[in-house]
Amino acid sequence: MKSKIHENQKSIKIRSKKIILTSVFATLMLLFVSCNGNAQAKTETATRSTAKATIEIIQFHSEHRCMTCNKIEKLTRATLKSYPTIPFSLVNVDDAKNEKKAAKFEAAGTALFLYNPKTGKKKDLTDFAFMTAGDEAKFAKELKKEIALFIKS
């Protein structure tokens, strides 16, 4: 009788360990997918018409994007709701079809640019984006300021 109870306790411990390990594995996989899932489906997408645009915002990124890179995209899109005529593009620098565009902007990973397609003028906002991505209000305020200055010049 004691050996049967001991075997049942052992079996329960083994099942508990399996459940815990499975839960940990599932959690880690979920975290991995949530951090990298966005990069797989996106290449270059423009969300607004570029036909009449005198300014564009382009965010370059690599295939595997960090949380800050995703945050920069989110904050840029939110800020651009105030500018419905300014197109926003995501460009995956790891995609061979974007090689020339990435080279033109000297973008090897995450980079944020203001760009005038008519004049070819561009302004690199990468440092600004990474420095302010943690403060949504500051990011929006500063990006709006940069857009206004870029349009005037």
Buried (B, 14 or more C-beta within 10 A) or exposed (E): EEEEEEEEEEEEEEEEEEEEEEEEEEEEEEEEEEBBEBBEEBBBEBEBEEEEBEBBBBBBBBEEBBEEBBBBBEBBBEBBEEBEEBBBBBBBBBBEEBEEBBEEBEBEBBBBBBBBBEEEEBBBBBEBBBEBBEEBEBBBEBBBEBBEEBEEE
